[in-house]
Amino acid sequence: MRAQEKQIGVKKKTMKLKKYMPLILMTLPGILYLIINNYLPMFGIVIAFKDVNFSKGILGSEWIGFKNFEYLFKTSDAFIITRNTILYNTAFIMINLIVAVGIAILLNEIRNRFLSRFYQSIILLPHLISMVIVSYLAFALLSAETGLMNKTILPMLGLNEISWYTESQYWPIILTVINVWKSAGFLCVVYLAAIIGIDQEYYEAATLDGASKWKQIWLITIPLIMPVITMMTLLAIGRIFYSDFGLFYQVPLNAGALNSTTNVIDTYVYRGLMQLGDIGMSSAAGVYQSIVGFVLVLMSNYVVRKINSDNALF
């Protein structure tokens, strides 16, 4: 009997394998890409614990333990890049959420289908523009010699010209505005899709009860898209330790005078490797970012699953 059961089990597994073989073959290129680009480079983590000597190679270089991490955290750089990374991403998450949900609600109120599609395309367009192009647009606006701000807008307001690329205090606002302009459109489409999926009977019943448009938004729209808002927010929190390299490096034009407000972990690692040549300390900063980011991803994933399981009970 046991032999027959084993044979039956083997036949079932073979049938399942044959059934799903086309799908397995389709995933092979993606799996290979993942291994080559995401897992093999993880070998480089050892660089953070070594005093790299290129004549000896990475494996032959001397182990120095956590000295690269000690050097990183003994300087003020660790505090500055951590502070900037967390505060910028926190501001981005909050402002993008408010702006994206607000625009999605407004777009949902447009009854003309052509205009609705047109506005969606216009709002989504900045998300598709390369950050290099965005940096040139920002330079055309902020250039001290020919910029629109200094030559047109500030004189109209009776204000003096500003050297934008040497005054660091303005850049938290500039970078936040650029990020919202570029990112809110994509989030808006996600939230708009969630709003469109709401049953119109809720709004009809609210209208019969005399509810105003504001009450309909506050009591129907926002509560019903809250699961999507929660999931998107938690996914963003999971990547709060990662920054848009192009935004913080290309847009400020790598100006050293702005480092106090534009330097984040990603740009610090790049500068440490390319400009200072300190491969050990830049690797230590990268490992620090990866570990904290990994923990945050696990935590956000746990919270998302918890929320989904709780919602499934109702």
N, C-alpha and C positions, 0 to 999 in steps of 0.2 A: 504493500500500500504506500509506504513512504517513497519507494522508488518511482511509483506512478505519479505521486504528488509532485515530486521533484521534476519529473519530465514535463508534467503539465505546467509547472511554474516556469521552467526554461522556455517552453513553447510560447507562453504568454509574454515573457520578456522579449523573446525574439520577434514576436508579432508587433509589440509596441515599438521596438527598435526600428523595424522595417517601416512602420507607419510614420514615425517621426524622423526618419533618416533625412528626408529633404530639408526639414527645418534645422536639423543639427548641422548639415552641410552649409546651409545659409549662414549659420552663426560663426562658422570657422574663421572667415576673414576678420570679423569683429573681435573674436577671441585672440587671434594672433596679433592684431593691432593693439589690444589691451595689454597683452603680455610684453610686447616689444617696447611700447611707449610708456606704460604705467608701472610695470613690475620689474623689468630688468634694470631701469635706472635707479631703483631703490637700493641697489648695491652701493651707490655713491654716498649713502648715509655714513659709511665708515670714514669718509673724508673729514667729517665734523669732529672725529676723535683722534685725528692724526696730524702731525706736523708734516705736511705734504712736501716731499722732495722729489721733483720730477726726474732727477737722475736715477733715483731708486725705484720710482714708480709708486702707485698708490699702496699696493700690498707691502712693498718693502719699506715704506716710510715709517717713522717712529710713532708708536702709540703715545699720546699725551693725555688720554682720559678726557676730563671735562674742562681742560684749560681754555679751549676755544669758547666754551660757554661762560666760563668765569670772566674772560676778557670782555665778552659781549655785555654781560650784565653788570660789570663794574663801571662801565661807561654810561653816560647819560643817553646814549643812542637807544638802548633797549627800552627805556621809559618813553622816549619821544615817539619811536615807531609804533610801539604798542598802543600808546594813547591815541595817536593819530588814526591808526587802523581801526580801533574800536569805536572812537567817537564819530569818525566819518561814516562808517558803515551803519552805525546806529541811527545817525541823522538820515542817511539815504533810505534805510528801511522805513522809518516813520513817515518821512515826507513823501516818498514814492507811493506808499500805501494810501495816504490821504488824497494825493493828487490823482492817482490812477482810479481809485474808487469813485471819486467825484466826477472825473471825465466820463467814466463808464456809465454812470447814472444819467449824465447829461446826454450822452449819445443814445441811450435807450429811449429817451424822450423824443428823439427826432423821428417823425413818422414817414418822412420822405426817404424811400429806400436808397435812391441814388445819392442824396446828400449824406446819408448815414455812412455808406461805403466810402464816399469821397473823404469825409472827415476821418474815418478810421485809417485810411491810407496815408493821409497827411500826418496824423499823429504817430503812426508806426514808422514813418520814413526815417526819423533821426536814429532809431535803433539799428537801422541797416547801414548807416554811414560809418566808415572806418574812423577810429579815433585819431589817426594821423590827419585826416581831412578836418576833423573837428578842431584839432590843434591849430590848423591854418585859419579856420574861421574865427577862433578865439583871438589869434594874433591880429587878424584884420580888424577886430573890434577893440583890442587893448593896446596895440602898438603905440609907443610914446611919440613916434614921428608922424605916422599916417593913420593911426587908429580912429575909428568912428567915435569912440567915447571921448578922446582928448580933443579931436578936431571939430566935432559937431555937437554932441550931446552935452558935455560939461560946459562949453561956452554958452549954450542956450540957457543953461540953468544958472549961469553966473558963477560957476565954480572953477577953481584952478585945475590945471592939468595934473595928472597923477602918473608917476612912473610905476605902472602896474607890475612889472616883472622884477622890481626891487623892493616893493612894499608887501611884506608877507601877511599883514593883517587883513587884507581884502580877499585872500585866496580861499579861506574856508567857505565864504559865501559864493565865490565864483565857481569853485569845484562842485558845490552842492547844486547850484543852478544848472550847470552843464550836465551833471549826472541825472537830475530829474528830467531835463529836456530830452535826454537820450534814452532813458530807461522806462519812464512812465508809460510810454506808448505801448510797449509790449505787455506790461502788467494790465494796462487798460483793456486790451483785447481779451485777456484771460478772464477778468472780472465781468466784462460785457457778456462773454459767453455764458457765465454763471447766471447773470441777471436775465438773459433771454430765456434760460431754461426754467424760470419761475412760472408757475401756473397763473394765467391771467385771472382766474376766478378769485384769487385772493384780492386783487386790486378792484375787481368789480364789486365784491362784497364790501370792501372798505369804502368805495365810492357811494354805495347805497346807504351806508351808515353815516355818511357825511364827513368822512375823513379827508383832510386836505392833502395836497400832493406831498408836502413835507412830512406829514404823519405817515403816509404810505411808504415813503422812503425809509423813515426812521423805524417804523414798526413792522414792515414787511420785507423790503428789499435788503436792508443791511443784515437783519437776523438770518434770512434764508441763504445769503452768500457768506455768512460767517465761517462755515467750514472751509471754504476755498480761501478766504482771507487768512485763516489760522494756518492752513497748510503752507501757503506761499510765504507767510511771515516766518514760520519755523524753518522752512528750507533756506530762507535768506539768513536767518540767525546761525544756521549750521555752517555757513561760509563767511561769518562775520570777521574771521581772521585773514581772509583773502581779499585783495583789493584789485581794482581794475588798473593794471600796470600802465596802460596807455593814458588813462585819465590823470594819473599822478606823475607820470614821467614826460609824456609827449605834450600835454596841454600847457604845463608851466615852462616848457622848453628846457627842462633840466637846469633851471636857474639856481645857483647855489645860495643866493640870498633868500630863497623861499623854502629852503629845506626844513626849517623849523615847523612849517605848517603843511608842507606837501610830501615830506618823507614818510613813507609807510614801509611795512616789512618787505613787500615785493621790490620796491625801488631800492631799499637798503641792500638787499641781497645782490641785486644787479650792480649797484655801484661798488659794493665791496669786492665783487669778482672782476668787473671790467676796468674800474678806475684805480682802486687801491691794490688790486692783485692779491688780496687776502682771501684765498680760497677756503681756508679753514674756518675763519669767523663767518664768512657768508654762508657756508654750509651749516654751521651751527645755528644761524638765524633761520635758515630754511627748515631745519629739523624742528626747531622750536615752534615755528609756524605750523608745520605739518602735524605735530603731536597735539597741539591745542585745537587745531581745526578738526582733527580726527575725533577728538573727544566731543567737540561741539556737534559734529555730524551725528555721532552715535546718540547723543542726548536728544537732539531734535528729532531724529528718526524714532526714538522711543516715545517721545511725546506725541508725534503724529500717529503712531500705531495705537497709542492709548486713547487718543481722541476718536480715532476711527472705530475702535472696538466699543467705546462708550456710545457712540452714535448708532452703531449697529444694534444696540440693545433696545432702542426706542423705535 
